[in-house]
Amino acid sequence: MKRINKHKALSPRLFFFLLFTPCLAFTFMYFPLTGARVIGTDGYLAIPVAFGLALPITMVARHFTNHYPGLTMIEYTPLIIGKTLGFLYNLLYLGGLLMITIAFLQEVIGIAYGFLINRAPLSFVTLLMVGAVVYISYYGITSVARLASFLFPAALFLGVTILLPFQNWRLLNILPIGGEPIGTYLNGGIQSLYIFYPLTLIFQAAAFADRREKVFPLSLLALGLIFLLYFVNSIGITGVFTAEGITRYLWPNMEYSRTIDLPFFLFEEVGLVFNIAWGVLSYSTITIFFFFLAHGLAELGLKSKNSRNPVSYQKILIILSSIIAGALQFTPDLNIIRAHFSSVQMVGGLLLFGLPLLLFLCSLLRVYFWRKT
Amino acid sequence: MPPEALSHKLQKLIGNPWDLAHRNLCLNGQRLEVIYLRGLVKEERIDQAVIGPLQDFLATIEGSDQDLFSTDNFLPALRTATEARILQDPKQAAGLLLEGWILIVSNESKFIPALYLPGWTKRPPSEPPGEKALRGPREGFTEDLLENITLIRRWIKDPRLRVEEKTIGKRTKTKILLAFLADLASPELVREVHKRLDAIEVDAVLESGYLEELITDERLTIFPLIQATERSDKVTAALLEGRVAILVDKSPRVLLVPVTINELYQSPEDYYLGYWLGSLLRMIRLIGNNLAILLPGLYVALVQVNPELLPSHLLLNIAGLRENFPFPIVVEVLFVALAVEIFYESALRLPQSVASVGGVVSGIVLGYATVQSGIISSPTLVVMIISTISLYSGPNYDVSIAWRILKYLLILGSALLGVFGLAVTAALILAHTATLQSFGVSYLAPWAPLQPAALSDAPVRKPLWLKKRRLSTYRPQEMRRQGNTRQEDISFRKEDEENK
């Protein structure tokens, strides 16, 4: 069975794409909904607030990368809070990752099913998607990151496409600016924080980077680029649809891309190509989530009955994919998930961002007490 | 050893083949036997190149008590243009005999002199039919190893060009040569090539394709992870990038490692034609390849599964043209694709003149007839013809074949799930290529991992005066390729200005 050599598995560029692609694809299709619902006309201001709130995560990641070089969070947590607590912590953290993976898969399948293949059985689409994801995740982090890197043109295409509907943009639709109380913006920012959830992957991915000193600047670069793209997109979509208009759609960006009118284009609408570009980026994102989930579980050191060695991540990957494929058959449909979206967001936030912050505090306290004694 | 005794031993070792020649001689009172395999040696030159010098040598040592062919004596005194060796072991002698060496046996010596005088028929270097170029040398490799290495040596007159020999194949004892530039090729790469070749245990290597399959990184992939070429300029360019060439005796196809998929779409011709035209050719290949792979699948997806995505006027046109055609689009597409495959295979086996006539008949007459008879609609025919022609726009046949097969997967994916199926299948193929490596180099480089410096020479052709550094993709030891090539031009201009 293949084992991953963490040492120098990711060059700085591959590390960047490993963070950038999931951050871009994760909530791209529906993120303007939150800002528009919570804040209203200037809902796009939720993005800078969320960006500001996500920044400390990169700082925390930097702290851990410097203190525990070459170790993933799953490995250094027991060193900070002890074995039992560490195990529980890791289980909760990986549970959070599993939750957002399933939620994201549900979104991807929902879009594919709703717009492109509504005649195929849903179970078939799910199995196809999960099978395809397992195939690439099985080959390890380098292959997963290479795929993310190769799909950069698709990300570039999304970046360009969100500029094209500006032909229908109206300034009045985004006015007035700053008309709401500050608390509303803060609330909008907190609720939009889920956009940056994939950033939590730094805690695992940093261990694979061949140049540790680049982890922090590259994480900042990925975060900054995503912020810029989302912010421009958010302003654009509000200017085209108005905040009220955005809330009417399940996938506002899908509708946004449909407003592009390119004469002599091969397809009836650019939206299709937009959808496909996002689809392949999502595929890459899911492979990244799957890989880190399986690898994280493998690092917990679970052992099978007849073996002394911990179960390899490839075996876990296969078991995990079967569980996820099964779970997708029984999870409530997208509309119900959306109805409880804020709870999913909150739990996800607590597990993926809250836990590392807590661990950071524990780490500081540990150092403080160690120095004192 | 008396000549009869060695003859007997050889007979035991190699049987008594029909083409084994024994020439009994009596020169200067010495009884000698010249043994060789007819056809492998230049028989008409034996008298001049072997027997004459031998007679001269025997005249010089007349009356001496020493062993006739002792190493100290014989080799320096034998004045002959051919390579000579002194052997003691009859098994070794039999091995050389089978390679085309001439053995000389005397009852006065325990040694067996062997002289190399190869004489089998060779074809002269000619332009490889599968890798034609508008500009550039017309010489391709042949089946002769020496000839092939000479072709490379005529390009690279660098003392650091290393040529290392290996023998693989228990029965065929095929000679393999490894060529690389010692100060460019990464030592790890050279070691890895040696390691993989040494690990081979087969009884026969009949063509370089055998090695290609045995030393590849991933045996189950459809993509070529080793580049095979018959063009000497391509091999030379590869050596200058720090890659390793593997030459196999009796095979005109030289293997180059490592390789990236990007490399398979480049041709040395790109650099002979100027960078504008070179870049245009590369772009055309890229577009052609994508058209060839994606067009049939996209056509099936858009017309059969997702017609709502086509502009209405185009959809109506296609629907109008397909009226009264009985088969679904996917059947039509597969039917034409299969017919093209059959025509292609037939054209390869037919004589050239018949093949061109066959091409016209099948292409025009049959195409027209199938549309008229209501079997295949004309849009399907147009799509498939464009796809087929585009498939061979790339300079590498092996990668074209890979895409030729994968095209069917894309068609099936499209027929099942429309545009989504096409995207998923394409993403899967892409994912598969992302897992591939060729001798430690990512197959998708310089796209993934992204190497901006190398990427500047990937979709377009970088001007030669900007190619100051070698591609980092192959990790050469020395990155610097050239200095400032415009220096002379600049000084000339300065002089001109001063004169003014």
Interface residues (C-beta under 8 A of the other chain):
Chain A: S11 R13 L14 F17 A112 L116 I117 A120 V125 L128 M129 A132 Y135 I136 Y139 T142 S143 V144 A145 R146 L147 S149 F150 L151 F152 F265 L266 F267 E268 E269 L272 I276 G279 V280 Y283 T287
Chain B: L302 N306 E308 L309 L310 P311 S312 L416 L417 G418 V419 F420 G421 A423 V424 A426 A427 L428 L430 A431 H432 A434 T435 S442 L444 W447 A448 P449 L450
